[in-house]
Amino acid sequence: MSASRVEDPRIHGIQTKIRVVPDFPKPGIMFQDITTLLLDPKAFKDTIDLFVERYKGKNISIVAGIEARGFIFGPPIALAIGAKFVPLRKPKKLPGEVISQEYVLEYGRDCIEMHVGAVKSGERALVVDDLIATGGTLCAAMSLLERAGAEVAECACVIELPDLKGRERLNGKALYVLVESH
C-alpha cells in the first residue's frame, strides 16, 4: 500500500468493519465478510468516497461490477464519477444477447457475461469487486471488456488477499485496494 493510503484514517475504520469468518464456506477458508462494513453507514460511505476520490476526473466512462458484491460498490462509484454501470453477471442471468468469458477457478471453471452493446470501442473502464484472491475473476472481466473494445484503466477492490498472488495474474494492470488481509 502507498504511504498516502496508510495515513488515511478512513482505511483503519473500514478494515475494522470487515468481519473474518473462519472455515466459511469450507474448512481452511478465512472468509472476508463485507456485510458488516455495509451495516456501518460511515465506513460504507468512506469506502465509496475513497474510490470516488481516486477515479473522479480520470475520464472513466464505464464502471463494470462483478456479480454479486461488485454490484454493491460499483453503482455508487459510477454515479459519483458520471459513468455508466455495466453488470458482469453469472451465466443465464442477463436477458438478450450476451458475450461470455470462461475462466478457471481453484476448484473448477466459471463464466461471466455482459450484454452485447453495453460497451463501445474506446471507452475507458474501471472493474470493481469486493475482493481479489487469485485474480481469475478480474482477469476474465478485463478480457470480456477488452474483447468488446474497452480500455481497462484499472481494477479496484476493497480487499486483497496478497498471499494468493492474484495481483501477479493481472499482467501488469493497475490494481487499487483499500485493505490487505493476510
Secondary structure as GFF3:
##gff-version 3
##sequence-region A 1 182
A	DSSP	alpha_helix	3	7	.	.	.	ID=ss1
A	DSSP	alpha_helix	9	16	.	.	.	ID=ss2
A	DSSP	beta_strand	19	22	.	.	.	ID=ss3
A	DSSP	beta_strand	30	33	.	.	.	ID=ss4
A	DSSP	alpha_helix	35	38	.	.	.	ID=ss5
A	DSSP	alpha_helix	41	55	.	.	.	ID=ss6
A	DSSP	beta_strand	62	66	.	.	.	ID=ss7
A	DSSP	alpha_helix	70	81	.	.	.	ID=ss8
A	DSSP	beta_strand	84	88	.	.	.	ID=ss9
A	DSSP	beta_strand	98	105	.	.	.	ID=ss10
A	DSSP	beta_strand	108	115	.	.	.	ID=ss11
A	DSSP	beta_strand	124	132	.	.	.	ID=ss12
A	DSSP	alpha_helix	136	147	.	.	.	ID=ss13
A	DSSP	beta_strand	151	160	.	.	.	ID=ss14
A	DSSP	three_ten_helix	162	164	.	.	.	ID=ss15
A	DSSP	three_ten_helix	166	170	.	.	.	ID=ss16
A	DSSP	beta_strand	175	180	.	.	.	ID=ss17
###
